[in-house]
Amino acid sequence: MGRKVSKAELSELLGRDERTLTRWQDDGMPVLEYGVGRGNENQYDTEDVIQWLMQRAALNGKKESARDRLDRVKADREELALAKDLEEVVVAAELIARFEAMITAAKVELINTLPDQLAADLSARYGVEIDDEMIREPIAGILGNMANYDPDDDEQLDDDSEQQDDPSSPEEDDE
């Protein structure tokens, strides 16, 4: 996804006036969000708009007929089916199902098997009775954090990582 911009910002980026953008919108230019009510502007994804403009330029300003569009869509489907058959692409739903199965298996192992086995091994090795709850509780906390994972938090971490101190640089003294 590109940058989310208003019509005025898009006008400035493309060097076209807002009336032209309105006309393009009527011709099929993609709109990310429609502003409902007075004072609320439409929002546009710059990547989608640029892609639309490139497709339009490829047609040399001619509008695509319904038949041409249908043929293009059928060709795209055939191309995708071939890529899938050649295992050049993966269907997201299949990949998600596999990851969910792997995560579930790991979670069951971490919650049910590991604490008992590790407690027994440590007790036998060191001659001290180990309560499996001491192992189970931190694992449950980690799994809880994983369950609450929000990909938007990664963007904040990326920004923070650029500002971290360099451990190899000399420390400043406040003398």
C-alpha positions as CSV (number, residue, x, y, z in Angstrom):
1,M,0.0,0.0,0.0
2,G,1.2,3.5,-0.9
3,R,0.7,6.6,1.1
4,K,-2.8,7.6,2.1
5,V,-3.5,11.2,0.9
6,S,-6.4,13.6,0.4
7,K,-7.5,15.0,-3.0
8,A,-5.5,18.2,-2.4
9,E,-2.4,16.2,-1.6
10,L,-2.9,13.9,-4.6
11,S,-3.4,16.9,-6.8
12,E,-0.1,18.4,-5.7
13,L,1.7,15.0,-6.1
14,L,0.4,14.5,-9.6
15,G,0.6,18.1,-10.7
16,R,-3.1,18.1,-11.8
17,D,-6.0,20.2,-10.5
18,E,-8.7,18.7,-8.3
19,R,-11.3,18.9,-11.1
20,T,-9.2,16.6,-13.2
21,L,-9.0,14.2,-10.3
22,T,-12.8,14.3,-9.9
23,R,-13.1,13.5,-13.6
24,W,-10.6,10.7,-13.3
25,Q,-12.5,9.4,-10.2
26,D,-15.7,9.3,-12.4
27,D,-13.7,7.3,-15.0
28,G,-12.7,4.7,-12.4
29,M,-9.7,6.0,-10.5
30,P,-9.6,4.1,-7.2
31,V,-10.7,5.8,-4.0
32,L,-9.5,4.3,-0.7
33,E,-12.1,5.9,1.5
34,Y,-15.1,8.1,0.6
35,G,-15.5,11.1,2.8
36,V,-19.0,11.1,4.1
37,G,-20.6,14.4,5.2
38,R,-19.5,17.9,5.0
39,G,-15.8,18.7,5.5
40,N,-14.8,15.0,5.1
41,E,-12.5,14.4,2.1
42,N,-12.0,11.3,0.1
43,Q,-8.7,9.5,0.8
44,Y,-6.6,7.9,-1.9
45,D,-3.9,5.3,-1.9
46,T,-1.1,6.7,-4.0
47,E,0.1,3.2,-5.1
48,D,-3.4,2.3,-6.4
49,V,-3.8,5.6,-8.2
50,I,-0.4,5.3,-9.9
51,Q,-1.2,1.8,-11.0
52,W,-4.5,2.9,-12.4
53,L,-2.8,5.8,-14.3
54,M,-0.3,3.3,-15.7
55,Q,-3.0,1.0,-16.9
56,R,-4.9,3.9,-18.4
57,A,-1.7,5.1,-20.2
58,A,-1.2,1.6,-21.6
59,L,-4.6,1.9,-23.2
60,N,-3.5,5.2,-24.8
61,G,-6.5,7.0,-23.3
62,K,-9.0,4.5,-24.7
63,K,-11.5,3.1,-22.3
64,E,-11.4,-0.6,-21.9
65,S,-14.6,-2.3,-23.2
66,A,-16.5,-4.8,-21.0
67,R,-15.4,-7.6,-23.3
68,D,-11.7,-6.6,-23.1
69,R,-11.9,-6.3,-19.3
70,L,-13.5,-9.8,-19.1
71,D,-10.8,-11.2,-21.4
72,R,-8.1,-9.6,-19.3
73,V,-9.6,-10.9,-16.1
74,K,-9.8,-14.5,-17.6
75,A,-6.2,-14.3,-18.7
76,D,-5.1,-13.1,-15.3
77,R,-6.9,-16.0,-13.7
78,E,-5.3,-18.5,-16.1
79,E,-1.9,-17.0,-15.4
80,L,-2.4,-17.3,-11.6
81,A,-3.7,-20.9,-12.0
82,L,-0.6,-21.8,-14.0
83,A,1.7,-20.1,-11.4
84,K,0.0,-22.0,-8.7
85,D,0.4,-25.3,-10.6
86,L,4.1,-24.6,-11.0
87,E,4.3,-23.8,-7.3
88,E,5.5,-20.3,-8.0
89,V,2.8,-18.8,-5.8
90,V,1.2,-19.9,-2.5
91,V,-2.5,-19.4,-1.7
92,A,-2.6,-17.3,1.5
93,A,-5.4,-19.3,3.0
94,E,-3.4,-22.5,2.7
95,L,-0.3,-20.9,4.2
96,I,-2.2,-19.5,7.1
97,A,-3.8,-22.8,7.8
98,R,-0.4,-24.5,7.9
99,F,1.1,-21.8,10.2
100,E,-1.9,-22.1,12.5
101,A,-1.5,-25.9,12.7
102,M,2.2,-25.5,13.5
103,I,1.6,-22.8,16.1
104,T,-1.2,-24.9,17.8
105,A,1.1,-27.9,17.9
106,A,3.9,-25.9,19.4
107,K,1.5,-24.3,21.9
108,V,0.2,-27.7,23.1
109,E,3.8,-28.9,23.5
110,L,4.9,-25.8,25.4
111,I,1.9,-25.9,27.7
112,N,1.2,-29.6,28.3
113,T,4.5,-31.5,27.8
114,L,7.5,-29.2,28.4
115,P,6.8,-28.0,31.9
116,D,6.2,-31.5,33.3
117,Q,9.2,-33.0,31.5
118,L,11.6,-30.1,32.3
119,A,10.5,-30.1,36.0
120,A,11.1,-33.9,36.2
121,D,14.5,-33.6,34.4
122,L,15.7,-30.7,36.6
123,S,14.5,-32.4,39.8
124,A,16.3,-35.6,38.9
125,R,19.5,-33.8,37.9
126,Y,19.8,-31.4,40.9
127,G,18.0,-33.4,43.5
128,V,15.6,-30.5,44.2
129,E,11.8,-30.7,43.7
130,I,10.9,-28.3,40.9
131,D,7.3,-27.1,40.7
132,D,6.2,-27.3,37.1
133,E,4.1,-24.2,37.6
134,M,7.4,-22.2,37.8
135,I,8.0,-23.3,34.2
136,R,4.3,-23.1,33.0
137,E,3.6,-19.5,34.1
138,P,6.3,-17.7,32.1
139,I,5.5,-19.9,29.0
140,A,1.8,-18.9,29.4
141,G,2.8,-15.2,29.6
142,I,4.9,-15.5,26.5
143,L,2.1,-17.3,24.6
144,G,-0.4,-14.6,25.8
145,N,1.9,-11.9,24.4
146,M,2.0,-13.8,21.1
147,A,-1.8,-14.1,21.0
148,N,-2.1,-10.3,21.5
149,Y,0.4,-9.6,18.7
150,D,-0.4,-6.5,16.6
151,P,1.5,-6.0,13.4
152,D,1.1,-2.2,13.7
153,D,3.4,-2.4,16.8
154,D,6.2,-3.5,14.5
155,E,6.2,-0.1,12.7
156,Q,6.7,1.6,16.1
157,L,9.5,-0.8,16.9
158,D,11.2,-0.1,13.6
159,D,11.1,3.7,14.3
160,D,12.5,3.1,17.8
161,S,15.3,0.8,16.6
162,E,16.8,3.6,14.5
163,Q,17.1,5.8,17.6
164,Q,18.8,3.2,19.8
165,D,22.2,4.0,21.2
166,D,25.2,2.5,19.5
167,P,26.9,0.3,22.1
168,S,30.3,0.7,20.4
169,S,30.2,4.5,20.7
170,P,31.9,6.0,23.8
171,E,29.6,7.0,26.6
172,E,29.2,10.6,27.6
173,D,30.2,11.6,31.1
174,D,28.1,14.1,33.0
175,E,31.0,15.4,35.1
